[in-house]
Amino acid sequence: MSQLPSRIDLLELDIDLRLADLWREAAGISDWSLEVVAAFMRAAYGKGYCDALTEDSPGALCADHGYRVPGRNVESASAGSSSTGSASTGSASTQPASTDA
């Protein structure tokens, strides 16, 4: 009798499919070094970041595999954007709208 794949097995498979192009490139590397590993780690992180930004429904990867979708920390998001000069717009959106005119 075969055992059904676990939730983590299915998540790993989904991630591996999303990273197929990186796996294909990795298969052709014969001289691995710390720099090459670091480059692949950065590429995988960037791919995941872009995938998350373009999901039809934010958190779909987590939800599809039965994991809790983490909430967004609005204050951290605003603080992180300060280096791009958009902190004032980000923090303004967290304040209630004033009805005083």
C-alpha positions in Angstrom: 0.0 0.0 0.0 1.5 3.3 -1.0 1.6 6.2 1.4 0.0 9.6 0.3 2.5 12.5 0.1 2.5 14.8 3.1 1.6 18.5 3.0 5.3 19.4 3.0 6.0 17.0 0.2 3.3 18.7 -2.0 4.6 22.1 -1.1 8.2 21.1 -2.0 6.9 19.8 -5.3 5.0 23.0 -6.1 8.1 25.1 -5.3 10.4 22.8 -7.3 8.0 23.2 -10.3 8.2 27.0 -9.9 12.0 26.8 -9.9 12.3 24.4 -12.8 14.4 26.8 -14.8 16.9 27.2 -11.9 17.0 23.4 -11.4 17.7 23.0 -15.1 20.5 25.5 -14.9 21.9 23.9 -11.7 22.1 20.5 -13.4 24.6 22.0 -15.9 27.0 23.4 -13.2 30.0 21.2 -12.6 32.2 23.5 -10.6 30.1 24.5 -7.5 31.5 27.1 -5.2 30.1 29.3 -2.5 29.6 32.1 -5.0 27.6 29.9 -7.3 25.5 28.6 -4.5 24.9 32.2 -3.3 23.9 33.3 -6.8 21.3 30.4 -7.0 20.0 31.3 -3.6 19.5 35.0 -4.6 17.9 33.9 -7.9 15.5 31.6 -6.0 14.6 34.3 -3.5 14.0 36.8 -6.3 11.8 34.3 -8.2 9.7 33.7 -5.2 9.4 37.4 -4.5 8.2 38.0 -8.0 5.8 35.1 -7.9 4.3 36.4 -4.7 3.8 39.8 -6.2 2.0 38.4 -9.2 -0.2 35.8 -7.5 -3.9 36.2 -8.4 -4.7 35.9 -4.7 -2.0 37.0 -2.1 -1.0 34.0 0.0 -2.3 31.5 -2.5 0.8 29.2 -2.2 0.3 28.9 1.6 -3.5 28.6 1.3 -3.3 25.9 -1.5 -1.2 23.7 0.8 -3.1 24.2 4.0 -0.8 26.7 5.7 -1.9 29.8 7.4 -1.5 32.9 5.2 0.6 35.4 7.3 -0.9 38.8 7.8 0.8 41.8 6.4 2.5 44.0 9.0 1.6 47.5 7.7 4.0 49.3 10.0 6.9 47.2 8.9 6.0 47.6 5.3 5.9 51.4 5.7 9.2 51.4 7.5 10.8 49.3 4.8 9.8 51.6 2.1 11.4 54.7 3.7 14.6 54.1 1.8 12.7 54.5 -1.5 11.1 57.8 -0.3 7.6 56.4 -0.2 7.3 56.0 3.6 5.1 59.1 3.9 2.5 57.6 1.5 2.7 54.2 3.1 2.2 55.6 6.6 -0.6 57.9 5.5 -2.6 55.0 4.3 -2.6 53.5 7.8 -4.2 56.6 9.4 -7.9 57.0 9.6 -9.3 59.6 7.1 -10.1 62.9 8.8 -13.6 64.2 8.4 -12.7 67.6 9.7 -12.8 70.2 6.9 
